[in-house]
Protein backbone atom coordinates (compact mmCIF):
# COMPACT_ATOMS: atom_id res chain seq x y z
CA UNK A 1 0.00 0.00 0.00
CA UNK A 2 1.30 3.44 -0.90
CA UNK A 3 1.41 6.50 1.36
CA UNK A 4 -1.24 8.95 0.12
CA UNK A 5 0.57 11.86 1.78
CA UNK A 6 3.75 11.07 -0.14
CA UNK A 7 1.75 10.99 -3.39
CA UNK A 8 0.18 14.40 -2.60
CA UNK A 9 3.56 15.91 -1.82
CA UNK A 10 5.53 14.34 -4.68
CA UNK A 11 3.17 13.20 -7.45
CA UNK A 12 5.94 13.36 -10.06
CA UNK A 13 8.12 10.94 -8.09
CA UNK A 14 5.18 8.56 -7.68
CA UNK A 15 4.41 8.73 -11.41
CA UNK A 16 8.02 7.99 -12.27
CA UNK A 17 8.02 4.98 -9.95
CA UNK A 18 4.79 3.61 -11.40
CA UNK A 19 5.99 4.32 -14.95
CA UNK A 20 8.88 1.92 -14.30
CA UNK A 21 6.18 -0.64 -13.45
CA UNK A 22 4.42 0.06 -16.76
CA UNK A 23 1.68 2.30 -15.33
CA UNK A 24 1.36 5.89 -16.52
CA UNK A 25 -0.23 8.97 -14.98
CA UNK A 26 -1.41 7.20 -11.84
CA UNK A 27 -1.10 10.22 -9.52
CA UNK A 28 -3.87 12.14 -11.31
CA UNK A 29 -6.34 9.28 -10.79
CA UNK A 30 -5.30 8.76 -7.19
CA UNK A 31 -5.38 12.46 -6.32
CA UNK A 32 -8.75 13.02 -8.01
CA UNK A 33 -10.34 10.46 -5.70
CA UNK A 34 -8.38 11.78 -2.73
CA UNK A 35 -9.54 15.34 -3.47
CA UNK A 36 -13.18 14.25 -3.71
CA UNK A 37 -12.84 12.28 -0.47
CA UNK A 38 -11.30 15.20 1.41
CA UNK A 39 -13.94 17.57 0.04
CA UNK A 40 -16.70 15.31 1.38
CA UNK A 41 -15.00 15.12 4.76
CA UNK A 42 -14.58 18.90 4.88
CA UNK A 43 -18.22 19.45 3.89
CA UNK A 44 -19.35 17.02 6.59
CA UNK A 45 -17.27 18.87 9.18
CA UNK A 46 -18.75 22.20 8.11
CA UNK A 47 -22.27 20.79 8.28
CA UNK A 48 -21.51 19.42 11.75
CA UNK A 49 -20.29 22.82 12.89
CA UNK A 50 -23.49 24.45 11.54
CA UNK A 51 -25.61 21.80 13.25
CA UNK A 52 -23.80 22.36 16.55
CA UNK A 53 -24.32 26.12 16.30
CA UNK A 54 -28.02 25.69 15.48
CA UNK A 55 -28.46 23.22 18.33
CA UNK A 56 -27.15 25.79 20.79
CA UNK A 57 -29.62 28.39 19.46
CA UNK A 58 -32.65 26.11 19.69
CA UNK A 59 -32.83 26.40 23.46
CA UNK A 60 -32.46 30.16 23.36
CA UNK A 61 -35.26 30.52 20.82
CA UNK A 62 -37.52 28.32 22.95
CA UNK A 63 -36.72 30.30 26.09
CA UNK A 64 -37.44 33.58 24.26
CA UNK A 65 -40.81 32.27 23.11
CA UNK A 66 -39.88 32.73 19.46
CA UNK A 67 -41.79 29.74 18.13
CA UNK A 68 -41.06 30.47 14.47
CA UNK A 69 -37.31 30.70 15.07
CA UNK A 70 -37.46 27.59 17.26
CA UNK A 71 -39.12 25.58 14.48
CA UNK A 72 -36.72 26.91 11.87
CA UNK A 73 -33.71 25.98 13.94
CA UNK A 74 -35.10 22.59 14.82
CA UNK A 75 -35.72 21.86 11.13
CA UNK A 76 -32.19 23.08 10.32
CA UNK A 77 -30.71 20.72 12.90
CA UNK A 78 -32.65 17.80 11.39
CA UNK A 79 -31.62 18.76 7.86
CA UNK A 80 -27.97 19.05 8.87
CA UNK A 81 -28.11 15.65 10.53
CA UNK A 82 -29.29 14.10 7.27
CA UNK A 83 -26.73 16.08 5.28
CA UNK A 84 -23.90 14.95 7.56
CA UNK A 85 -24.95 11.30 7.25
CA UNK A 86 -25.07 11.60 3.46
CA UNK A 87 -21.67 13.31 3.24
CA UNK A 88 -20.07 10.78 5.58
CA UNK A 89 -21.45 7.92 3.48
CA UNK A 90 -20.08 9.58 0.33
CA UNK A 91 -16.70 10.13 2.02
CA UNK A 92 -16.57 6.47 3.02
CA UNK A 93 -17.37 5.46 -0.54
CA UNK A 94 -14.55 7.64 -1.87
CA UNK A 95 -12.24 6.24 0.80
CA UNK A 96 -13.08 2.70 -0.29
CA UNK A 97 -12.40 3.67 -3.93
CA UNK A 98 -9.06 5.14 -2.94
CA UNK A 99 -8.05 2.09 -0.91
CA UNK A 100 -9.10 -0.23 -3.74
CA UNK A 101 -7.00 1.74 -6.21
CA UNK A 102 -3.95 2.00 -3.96
CA UNK A 103 -4.31 -1.65 -2.94
CA UNK A 104 -4.06 -2.73 -6.57
CA UNK A 105 -0.91 -0.75 -7.39
CA UNK A 106 2.47 -2.53 -7.20
CA UNK A 107 5.26 -1.48 -4.89
CA UNK A 108 7.72 1.20 -5.98
CA UNK A 109 11.06 -0.32 -7.07
CA UNK A 110 14.32 0.80 -5.53
CA UNK A 111 16.45 3.00 -7.76
CA UNK A 112 19.08 0.28 -8.24
CA UNK A 113 16.61 -2.26 -9.66
CA UNK A 114 17.39 -2.80 -13.36
CA UNK A 115 14.80 -1.93 -15.97
CA UNK A 116 13.59 -4.72 -18.22
CA UNK A 117 10.58 -6.62 -19.48
CA UNK A 118 11.08 -10.20 -18.32
CA UNK A 119 13.56 -12.77 -16.96
CA UNK A 120 15.84 -12.27 -19.97
CA UNK A 121 16.67 -8.84 -18.55
CA UNK A 122 17.60 -10.02 -15.04
CA UNK A 123 21.16 -9.19 -13.99
CA UNK A 124 23.48 -11.84 -12.61
CA UNK A 125 25.50 -10.64 -9.62
CA UNK A 126 27.45 -13.78 -8.68
CA UNK A 127 27.95 -17.50 -9.14
CA UNK A 128 29.12 -20.17 -6.75
CA UNK A 129 30.34 -23.69 -7.42
CA UNK A 130 30.91 -25.63 -10.61
CA UNK A 131 28.21 -27.77 -12.24
CA UNK A 132 29.20 -31.44 -12.05
CA UNK A 133 31.08 -32.71 -15.08
CA UNK A 134 29.08 -35.81 -15.91
CA UNK A 135 30.52 -38.14 -18.55
CA UNK A 136 27.09 -39.48 -19.40
CA UNK A 137 23.78 -37.94 -20.45
CA UNK A 138 22.11 -36.84 -17.21
CA UNK A 139 18.49 -37.65 -16.41
CA UNK A 140 15.84 -35.33 -15.07
CA UNK A 141 14.81 -36.18 -11.52
CA UNK A 142 11.69 -38.14 -12.47
CA UNK A 143 13.63 -40.41 -14.85
CA UNK A 144 16.34 -41.42 -12.39
CA UNK A 145 16.32 -45.19 -11.69
CA UNK A 146 16.86 -44.46 -7.99
CA UNK A 147 13.55 -42.59 -7.70
CA UNK A 148 11.27 -44.78 -9.82
CA UNK A 149 9.81 -46.49 -6.74
CA UNK A 150 9.69 -43.41 -4.55
CA UNK A 151 8.21 -40.67 -6.74
CA UNK A 152 4.71 -41.59 -7.92
CA UNK A 153 2.86 -39.13 -10.13
CA UNK A 154 0.32 -41.66 -11.35
CA UNK A 155 -1.10 -42.40 -7.90
CA UNK A 156 -1.06 -38.69 -7.07
CA UNK A 157 -3.08 -37.96 -10.22
CA UNK A 158 -5.61 -40.60 -9.18
CA UNK A 159 -5.88 -39.02 -5.72
CA UNK A 160 -5.79 -35.33 -6.60
CA UNK A 161 -5.21 -34.66 -10.30
CA UNK A 162 -2.22 -33.27 -12.17
CA UNK A 163 0.69 -31.46 -10.53
CA UNK A 164 0.76 -33.56 -7.37
CA UNK A 165 3.19 -36.27 -6.31
CA UNK A 166 3.33 -39.10 -3.78
CA UNK A 167 6.79 -39.52 -2.27
CA UNK A 168 7.61 -42.72 -0.41
CA UNK A 169 10.44 -44.69 1.11
CA UNK A 170 13.94 -43.30 0.79
CA UNK A 171 12.89 -40.39 -1.44
CA UNK A 172 10.35 -39.23 1.16
CA UNK A 173 13.01 -39.48 3.84
CA UNK A 174 15.49 -37.39 1.85
CA UNK A 175 12.77 -34.79 1.28
CA UNK A 176 12.05 -34.67 5.02
CA UNK A 177 15.75 -34.57 5.89
CA UNK A 178 16.28 -31.57 3.61
CA UNK A 179 13.57 -29.59 5.41
CA UNK A 180 15.00 -30.49 8.82
CA UNK A 181 18.51 -29.60 7.68
CA UNK A 182 17.33 -26.20 6.45
CA UNK A 183 15.36 -25.37 9.59
CA UNK A 184 18.16 -26.48 11.90
CA UNK A 185 20.72 -24.44 9.94
CA UNK A 186 18.57 -21.29 10.00
CA UNK A 187 17.85 -21.55 13.71
CA UNK A 188 21.27 -22.62 15.00
CA UNK A 189 23.56 -20.74 12.61
CA UNK A 190 21.54 -17.90 11.06
CA UNK A 191 19.71 -16.63 14.14
CA UNK A 192 16.16 -17.16 12.90
CA UNK A 193 13.32 -18.11 15.24
CA UNK A 194 11.40 -21.24 14.23
CA UNK A 195 7.63 -20.79 14.05
CA UNK A 196 4.87 -23.24 13.21
CA UNK A 197 1.89 -21.39 11.76
CA UNK A 198 -1.56 -22.29 10.33
CA UNK A 199 -1.97 -22.97 6.63
CA UNK A 200 -5.56 -21.67 6.66
CA UNK A 201 -5.92 -17.91 7.08
CA UNK A 202 -8.52 -15.16 7.00
CA UNK A 203 -8.79 -12.97 3.88
CA UNK A 204 -7.43 -9.94 5.73
CA UNK A 205 -4.26 -11.93 6.43
CA UNK A 206 -3.80 -12.59 2.70
CA UNK A 207 -4.54 -8.90 2.02
CA UNK A 208 -1.83 -7.83 4.46
CA UNK A 209 0.96 -9.38 2.40
CA UNK A 210 -0.54 -8.47 -0.98
CA UNK A 211 -2.01 -11.79 -2.17
CA UNK A 212 -5.51 -10.29 -2.13
CA UNK A 213 -7.37 -8.93 -3.91
CA UNK A 214 -5.18 -8.79 -7.01
CA UNK A 215 -3.95 -12.40 -7.02
CA UNK A 216 -6.97 -14.29 -5.74
CA UNK A 217 -6.93 -16.68 -8.72
CA UNK A 218 -3.42 -17.84 -7.79
CA UNK A 219 -4.58 -19.23 -4.43
CA UNK A 220 -7.25 -21.55 -3.06
CA UNK A 221 -10.27 -20.34 -1.07
CA UNK A 222 -12.31 -22.68 1.10
CA UNK A 223 -16.09 -22.69 1.14
CA UNK A 224 -16.17 -20.89 4.50
CA UNK A 225 -13.92 -18.04 3.37
CA UNK A 226 -10.54 -19.20 4.62
CA UNK A 227 -7.57 -19.25 2.26
CA UNK A 228 -4.82 -21.85 1.93
CA UNK A 229 -1.48 -20.07 2.17
CA UNK A 230 0.67 -19.91 -0.98
CA UNK A 231 3.69 -19.49 1.33
CA UNK A 232 4.22 -19.04 5.07
CA UNK A 233 5.37 -15.51 4.25
CA UNK A 234 1.67 -14.75 4.72
CA UNK A 235 1.48 -15.97 8.31
CA UNK A 236 4.98 -15.07 9.45
CA UNK A 237 4.71 -11.47 8.24
CA UNK A 238 1.24 -11.02 9.75
CA UNK A 239 2.56 -11.92 13.21
CA UNK A 240 3.18 -8.18 13.65
CA UNK A 241 -0.07 -7.04 11.97
CA UNK A 242 -1.87 -4.38 14.00
CA UNK A 243 0.96 -4.02 16.52
CA UNK A 244 2.83 -0.98 17.77
CA UNK A 245 6.27 -2.42 18.49
CA UNK A 246 9.10 -1.12 20.61
CA UNK A 247 12.16 -0.17 18.57
CA UNK A 248 14.35 -2.60 20.52
CA UNK A 249 12.04 -5.44 19.41
CA UNK A 250 13.51 -5.10 15.91
CA UNK A 251 14.75 -6.89 13.94
CA UNK A 252 12.60 -10.02 14.14
CA UNK A 253 13.72 -12.95 12.02
CA UNK A 254 11.40 -15.91 11.56
CA UNK A 255 11.55 -19.22 9.73
CA UNK A 256 8.91 -21.87 9.15
CA UNK A 257 8.61 -25.17 7.33
CA UNK A 258 5.12 -25.43 5.89
CA UNK A 259 2.90 -26.82 3.22
CA UNK A 260 2.15 -24.27 0.48
CA UNK A 261 -0.69 -24.24 -2.04
CA UNK A 262 -0.82 -22.49 -5.40
CA UNK A 263 -3.25 -22.82 -8.27
CA UNK A 264 -0.50 -21.96 -10.79
CA UNK A 265 -3.21 -20.14 -12.74
CA UNK A 266 -0.71 -18.29 -14.90
CA UNK A 267 1.57 -21.20 -15.71
CA UNK A 268 -0.51 -23.38 -18.02
CA UNK A 269 1.74 -25.73 -19.97
CA UNK A 270 4.91 -24.79 -18.05
CA UNK A 271 6.98 -27.40 -16.18
CA UNK A 272 4.25 -30.01 -16.29
CA UNK A 273 6.71 -32.93 -16.07
CA UNK A 274 8.02 -33.96 -12.67
CA UNK A 275 7.67 -32.03 -9.43
CA UNK A 276 9.21 -28.67 -10.36
CA UNK A 277 5.88 -26.83 -10.35
CA UNK A 278 3.19 -28.31 -8.08
CA UNK A 279 -0.14 -27.24 -6.61
CA UNK A 280 1.00 -28.46 -3.17
CA UNK A 281 4.60 -28.27 -2.04
CA UNK A 282 6.77 -27.64 0.99
CA UNK A 283 8.98 -24.68 1.63
CA UNK A 284 11.19 -23.35 4.39
CA UNK A 285 10.40 -19.64 4.50
CA UNK A 286 12.32 -16.74 6.02
CA UNK A 287 10.70 -13.46 7.08
CA UNK A 288 12.37 -10.41 8.62
CA UNK A 289 10.72 -7.39 10.24
CA UNK A 290 13.17 -4.50 10.52
CA UNK A 291 13.77 -0.83 11.16
CA UNK A 292 13.49 1.11 7.87
CA UNK A 293 17.18 2.02 7.99
CA UNK A 294 18.20 -1.64 8.08
CA UNK A 295 16.00 -3.33 5.49
CA UNK A 296 18.32 -3.07 2.47
CA UNK A 297 21.20 -4.63 4.39
CA UNK A 298 18.79 -7.27 5.69
CA UNK A 299 18.03 -8.29 2.09
CA UNK A 300 21.69 -9.10 1.55
CA UNK A 301 21.80 -11.00 4.84
CA UNK A 302 18.71 -13.03 3.97
CA UNK A 303 20.10 -13.80 0.52
CA UNK A 304 23.29 -15.12 2.11
CA UNK A 305 21.26 -17.35 4.44
CA UNK A 306 19.60 -18.98 1.43
CA UNK A 307 22.83 -19.21 -0.55
CA UNK A 308 24.54 -20.81 2.45
CA UNK A 309 22.13 -23.75 2.36
CA UNK A 310 23.11 -24.50 -1.24
CA UNK A 311 26.80 -24.12 -0.45
CA UNK A 312 26.54 -26.60 2.42
CA UNK A 313 24.87 -29.03 0.01
CA UNK A 314 27.58 -28.44 -2.60
CA UNK A 315 25.06 -27.30 -5.22
CA UNK A 316 26.21 -24.81 -7.85
CA UNK A 317 24.04 -21.72 -8.13
CA UNK A 318 23.86 -18.22 -9.49
CA UNK A 319 22.20 -15.17 -7.94
CA UNK A 320 20.40 -12.58 -10.06
CA UNK A 321 18.69 -9.26 -9.42
CA UNK A 322 15.25 -9.30 -10.97
CA UNK A 323 14.44 -6.56 -13.44
CA UNK A 324 11.31 -4.46 -13.07
CA UNK A 325 9.24 -6.61 -15.42
CA UNK A 326 10.04 -9.86 -13.58
CA UNK A 327 9.71 -8.54 -10.04
CA UNK A 328 6.75 -9.41 -7.84
CA UNK A 329 3.86 -7.11 -6.93
CA UNK A 330 4.95 -6.36 -3.36
CA UNK A 331 8.73 -6.20 -3.81
CA UNK A 332 11.05 -3.21 -4.01
CA UNK A 333 14.05 -5.35 -4.95
CA UNK A 334 14.35 -9.11 -5.40
CA UNK A 335 17.28 -11.50 -5.51
CA UNK A 336 16.55 -14.84 -7.16
CA UNK A 337 18.88 -17.76 -6.48
CA UNK A 338 18.96 -20.34 -9.27
CA UNK A 339 20.39 -23.81 -8.70
CA UNK A 340 22.06 -25.87 -11.42
CA UNK A 341 19.92 -28.77 -12.70
CA UNK A 342 21.93 -31.18 -14.89
CA UNK A 343 18.77 -32.82 -16.23
CA UNK A 344 17.68 -29.52 -17.77
CA UNK A 345 21.23 -28.27 -18.38
CA UNK A 346 20.36 -24.90 -16.89
CA UNK A 347 19.89 -22.92 -13.69
CA UNK A 348 16.36 -22.86 -12.18
CA UNK A 349 14.95 -20.71 -9.39
CA UNK A 350 15.09 -22.26 -5.93
CA UNK A 351 14.80 -19.12 -3.78
CA UNK A 352 13.46 -15.62 -4.13
CA UNK A 353 14.39 -13.01 -1.49
CA UNK A 354 12.61 -9.65 -1.51
CA UNK A 355 12.60 -6.42 0.46
CA UNK A 356 9.13 -4.84 0.56
CA UNK A 357 9.83 -1.64 2.47
CA UNK A 358 6.71 -0.43 4.29
CA UNK A 359 4.39 -1.68 1.52
CA UNK A 360 3.06 -4.67 3.49
CA UNK A 361 3.29 -2.89 6.84
CA UNK A 362 0.83 -0.21 5.67
CA UNK A 363 -1.62 -2.90 4.60
CA UNK A 364 -1.20 -4.64 7.97
CA UNK A 365 -0.84 -1.47 10.08
CA UNK A 366 2.39 -2.79 11.61
CA UNK A 367 4.35 0.01 13.29
CA UNK A 368 7.03 0.77 15.85
CA UNK A 369 8.03 3.83 17.88
CA UNK A 370 11.33 5.38 16.88
CA UNK A 371 13.83 6.98 19.27
CA UNK A 372 11.68 10.11 19.48
CA UNK A 373 8.57 8.10 20.26
CA UNK A 374 7.11 8.80 16.82
CA UNK A 375 5.17 5.93 15.17
CA UNK A 376 6.70 4.59 11.95
CA UNK A 377 5.85 1.65 9.75
CA UNK A 378 8.22 -1.31 9.96
CA UNK A 379 9.88 -2.76 6.88
CA UNK A 380 9.32 -6.40 5.90
CA UNK A 381 11.29 -8.95 3.89
CA UNK A 382 10.66 -12.51 2.80
CA UNK A 383 12.64 -15.26 1.14
CA UNK A 384 12.74 -18.98 0.47
CA UNK A 385 15.29 -20.81 2.47
CA UNK A 386 14.66 -23.06 0.42
CA UNK A 387 11.88 -24.62 -1.63
CA UNK A 388 12.16 -28.20 -0.34
CA UNK A 389 10.90 -30.03 -3.44
CA UNK A 390 13.16 -28.09 -5.78
CA UNK A 391 16.09 -28.74 -3.46
CA UNK A 392 15.26 -32.46 -3.61
CA UNK A 393 15.34 -32.25 -7.42
CA UNK A 394 18.73 -30.52 -7.31
CA UNK A 395 20.22 -33.03 -4.87
CA UNK A 396 19.02 -35.98 -6.96
CA UNK A 397 20.09 -34.60 -10.32
CA UNK A 398 23.49 -33.27 -9.22
CA UNK A 399 24.35 -36.44 -7.32
CA UNK A 400 23.31 -38.89 -10.03
CA UNK A 401 25.76 -41.56 -11.14
CA UNK A 402 25.99 -43.47 -14.39
CA UNK A 403 24.76 -46.68 -12.70
CA UNK A 404 21.49 -44.95 -11.68
CA UNK A 405 22.42 -44.36 -8.05
CA UNK A 406 22.66 -40.95 -6.35
CA UNK A 407 25.51 -39.74 -4.12
CA UNK A 408 23.98 -37.60 -1.36
CA UNK A 409 25.57 -34.38 -0.02
CA UNK A 410 27.80 -34.87 3.01
CA UNK A 411 25.98 -32.10 4.89
CA UNK A 412 22.79 -34.17 4.73
CA UNK A 413 24.26 -37.37 6.18
CA UNK A 414 23.49 -36.59 9.86
CA UNK A 415 19.80 -36.14 9.00
CA UNK A 416 19.79 -39.49 7.18
CA UNK A 417 21.21 -41.62 9.96
CA UNK A 418 24.64 -41.59 8.34
CA UNK A 419 23.44 -42.88 4.96
CA UNK A 420 25.46 -41.51 2.08
CA UNK A 421 23.76 -42.65 -1.11
CA UNK A 422 20.51 -43.62 -2.76
CA UNK A 423 21.06 -46.87 -4.61
CA UNK A 424 19.77 -47.53 -8.10
CA UNK A 425 16.99 -49.68 -6.64
CA UNK A 426 15.82 -46.83 -4.39
CA UNK A 427 17.21 -47.70 -0.97
CA UNK A 428 19.44 -45.67 1.34
CA UNK A 429 22.91 -47.05 1.92
N, C-alpha and C positions, 0 to 999 in steps of 0.2 A: 504494500500500500504506500502511496506517495504522500508527502507532506503538502497539504493544500496551501499552507502559508509560504512554503518555499516556492511553489508554483506562482503564487500571486506576486512575490517579490522578484522572482527571476524567471519570467515566462520564456525568455529566449534560451536560457540554459536548459530548461525542461524540454523545449522543442528540439534542441540539438541532441539531447540524450535520446529522446523518443525517435528522432529521425535515424539515428544509428540502428534502432530496432526496426526500422522500416515503417514507422508511423509518422505522418506529417501533420503539422498544425494542430497538435492536440491541446495546447494551452488555451486556444480560443474556445474550444468546446467545453473544456473543464471550467474555465473562468466564466463563461456565459451561465452555466448552471449555478456556479458558486455565487455569482452576482444576483441572480434571481432568488436564490435561497436566502442570502443575507438581506435582500430587500424585503422579503416576506417576514423575516425575523424582526427587522427594524419597524415595519408597519405594525406588527403585532405588539411590539413594545410601546409604540406610540398610542395605539388603541387602548392598551392597558393603562397607560398614564392618564388618558382622557377619561376612562371609566373610573379610575381611582378618584380623580378630581370631581367628577359628577357625583360619585357616591358620597363624598364628603358634603356636597351641597344639598343633597336630598333632605338630610335631617334639618338643615337650616331653613329650607323652604317650607317644610312641614311645620316647624316651630313658629315661623312667621305667618302661617295661615295662608300662604300663597299656593292655593291648590293647583292652579294652572302650571306654575313653575315646578311644583312637586311632581306633577304627572309628566311634564316634559322631561325632567331629569330622570325620573324612574324609567321612562321609555328609552332614554339615551343609554342608561346603564345596561338595560336589556339588549339593546341593539349592539352596543360595544362588546358585550359578552359573546354574542353570536359571531360578530366580526373577528374577535380574537380567536375563537375556536376555528373559524374558517381559515384564517391566516396561518395558524399553527399547523393545521392539517396540510396546507399547501407547502409550508416550510419543511415539514417532515417528508412530503413527497419529493421535493427538490433535493433534500438531504439523501434520500434513498437513491435517487437518480445519480447524484454525485458519487456516492459510495460504490454503486454498481459500475460506474464508468472507471473510477480509480482502481477498483478491485480487479478490473479486467485488463489493466495496463501492465506490461512487464516491467521488471526492475531496471533501473538505470545502470548501464555498464560503467565500470571504472575506466578511466582515461587510457590505461595501458592495455586494455583488451583489444586484440586485433580486429579490424574490420574484415568482413567476408560473408559469403552466402551460405556455405555448408561445410562439412567436415574436410573437404579438400583444401580449405583455407585455414585450418587449424595450424598452429605454430609449435613445432617440436622444441622443447627446451632442454631435454637431456635423455640419454639412454643409459641403461645399466645391463651388464651381462652380455653374453654371446649366445645366440641361438645354437642349440646342439647340432653338431655336424653329423647327421645320420647318413650312413652309407647304404641306405635302403629307402624305398618310397614310404614315407610315413602315412599312417592311417589317421583319420579323424577319430575322436574319442569313441563314437558309437560303433565303429568297425573294428576296434581292438579285440583280439581274441580273449584277452584277460577280462573284458567287461561283458562278454556276450551273455553270461549267466546272471549278471548282477545289475543290468541296466535294461529294463523292460518297458518299451514304449507301447507295445501291443496290448498288454494288460492294462496299462494306464489309460489307453484310448477306450478300452471297454468300460473302465470304471468312470472316466471323466470326460473323454473326448481328446482332441488333439492338443499338443503342447503341454502334456503332463508326462511324468515318468515315475516308475516304481523302481527304487533302488533296493538291493538286497545283498545279504552276505557281506563279503569283503569290501565291495564298492560302497555299500551303505556305511560301513565302519570308517572307511577313509573319509567319506563326506562328513561324518560326525566328528572325526578327529581334526579335520581342518577347521571346523567352527570352534572347537574347544581350544585348539592351538592359537587361533586369532584372538579369541576373547582373553585367554590367559596372557598373551603377549601384550595386549592393549592395557590390561589392568595392572600387571606386575612391572612392565617396563615403560609404558607410555603414559601412565598416570591417569587413565580414564576410569570412571566409576561404572561398574557393571549395573545394568538396570534390566528388569524383566517387565515388559509393558503389555497391555492388551493389544490384540490385533483387530478388534472391533471398536470403532470410535464414533462419536457424534459428528454431525456435519460441521458444526462450528470448529471442531478440532482439525478437520480437513481444510476448512477455510483458512485457519490460522497459518498454515504453511504453504498455502497457495494452490492446493489441489482442486479446491472448489472456489467458484463455480465453473471456471474456464475448462477444467480437464476432467469433468465428471465422467465422460465416456471412457476414460482410461482406467477407471477403477470400478469396483463392484459394490453396489448398494444392496443391503438386505431389505426384506419386505417391511421391516419395522423401522426403517430409516437409519440404521447404523451403516457404517462403511467399513469394508475390509481395507486395512492399510496397504498402500503400495510399497511402503518402506517404513521402518521404525523411526525415520526422521520425523514423521508426523507426531508420534507420541513423545519421543524424547524432547523435541523442541517445545512442545506444548506443556511440558512440566512447569515452565515459568510463565505460562499464559495468565494474564490478569494479576500478576504479582508486582509489587514495588520492592525491589531487592536492595539490600545494603551493598555499597560499592565493594566492600571486602569479601562479599560472597562470590565475586567474579575473579577469574573465569570459572565456569562449570564445564566439565568435560565428561560426556556420557558415552557409553557403548552398550549395544544390545545385540543379541543374536535372536532373530525372529523369522517367522514365516512372512512372506510378502506376496501380494496378489495384484496382478495387472492384467487388464483385458487385452493389452497390446493392440488397441483399436487402430493405431496408425501404422502397423507393421505388417500388413497383409502380404504374404508371400515371402517375407524376409526370415532367414534363419529357421526354416521349418524343420530341418533335419537335426536330430540330436536334441541336447538339452541346453543349447546356448540361449534360447529365448523362450521362456515358459510362462504360463499363466500363474503358477504357484512356484515359488523358489525361496531359498533361504539366503539371508544376508547378515553380515555383521556390520552394523552401522555405527558411525561416530557422529556426535553432535557437540558443538561447543557454543557456549553463551558467554560473550565477552564484553568488555568495555569497548566503546567505539574506537578508541585510539589503538587497540590491540588486535583488531579483527584481521587486518591484512597480514600481519605476521603470523597469526593463528592459522591462516590458510596454508602457509608454507609448512608450519608445524604439522598440521593434519595430513598434508600430502606426504610428508616424510614418514608419518606413522603407517600409512597405507603402503608406501614403497618398501618400507622395512620388512613387511610381511613377505613380499615377493623376494626380497633379497635373502631372507632366512631360508626360503624354500628353493633358492637357486634358480629362480625363473627370470629369464631375460624380459625386460620391459622398456617401454619408452613413455615419457610424460609429455603431454602437449597442453598448450593453452587453447581453449576453445575460442573460435572467432565469434563475432556477434551473432551470425546466422545459425550457429550450432549450439548456442548457449541456452540453458533452460530459462523458463519464465521468471523464476524468483532469484536468479543469480546475478551478482555483479561481476564476478570473475570465476571461472571454473578451470580446474586442472583435471584432465582425464589421464588415467594411467592405463596403458594398453599392454597386455601380456602377449608374449610370442606363442602362437599356436602352430606347431609344425604341420598338423593335418590340413590347415588352411594356408600355410606358408605366408602368414601375415600376422600383424599385431591386432588384437581385439580388446576393446574396453573391458576392464575388470574393476575399475574404481572411478568415481567421479566426485571430486571434492570442490565445494563451492562456498564462497563467502556471499552472504545475502544482505549485509549491512543491517539497517533497521527495517527493511521491507517486511519481513515476517513479524517482527516485534510490534509494528504498528497495527497489523491485522490482529495480533493476539493481545495487544495492550500490555506488553511486558517491558517494565521500566526499572530503573535503579536511581538512587540519589547520588549525585556526584559529590565532590569534596565540599562544595558550597551548599549542599542540601537541595540542589535543584533537580527535579525529575528529568531524566533522559531515557530514551529508548535504548535497550541493549542491542547488540549486534549478534547475529546468529550465523552458524556455519554448519554444514553437514557433508558427510563423505562416506563412501563405502570402504570398509576395512577388513574383509573384502566381500564381494559376491561369492558365496560358498560354492555354488554349482559351477560357476565359471572357473573358480580356482581348481576344483576337481578336474575339469576338462584340461586345464593347463598342466596339472601334475601328471595326469595320465598320458597326455600327448607328448610332453617333453621327456618323460621317463621311459617311453616305449623302446623295446628292444626288438631286434629282428626276429627272435623266436616267439614273439607275441606276448612276452612278459613285460612288466613295468617295474623299473627301479624307482623306489619312493624316496623323497627328499629326506636327508638325515635329520633335519629339524623336526620332522613329523614322527620319527621313530618312538619317542617317549609316549606319544598319545596312541600308539598302535601296539603297545606291549612289547616293544623292541623289534617288531617285524620290519623288514627292510625292503620287501618286494611283493608285488602281486604277480603270481605265476600265470602262465598262459592259460591254465584251466580255471583261473579265478579264485585262487586261495591265497591267503597271506602266508608268507614264509620269512 
